[in-house]
Amino acid sequence: MISFEPLRELFVQRGITTYYLRNKCGNYNLDSKTIKRLMNDESVSTNTLNSLCNILDCDISKIVRFIPDSDTQDDSESFPNS
């Protein structure tokens, strides 16, 4: 699962509101549906991720976190770590 918890934490730290994301980001404005998807850890496009990195002037690792799906992990079919 991809979690946007780091993004939500960054919003709090920087005092960023959904109003700002919808109306004050110029070419990178996000629509309400996209913001709702981010707040609910739902899928978004790579274009949205690119916009967020530009808006926040940060690397993608500052806005997303990967959490392995517990129900799909099977040791017999897992790939070895690199």
C-alpha positions, 0 to 999 in steps of 0.5 A: 500500500502507498500511504500519503501520511508523510504528505499530510504531515508535511502539510501540517508542518508547512501550514498548507491547506486544501484551499492553497492546493486548489487555488494558489499553485498556478499550473500545479493546482489540484482539483478537489477529487484529487485532494480527497484521494490523497487524504484517503490514501487512494491512487493518484497519477504520476502527474499528480505526484510530480505536481506535488513535488513541484508545489512542495519543492521536495523529493517524492520520498517526502510525500509517500511511504510504501507499506507492504500489503500483509495479505499478499506476502507469501515467503515461498514466492517472495523475491530476494532482497537486492 
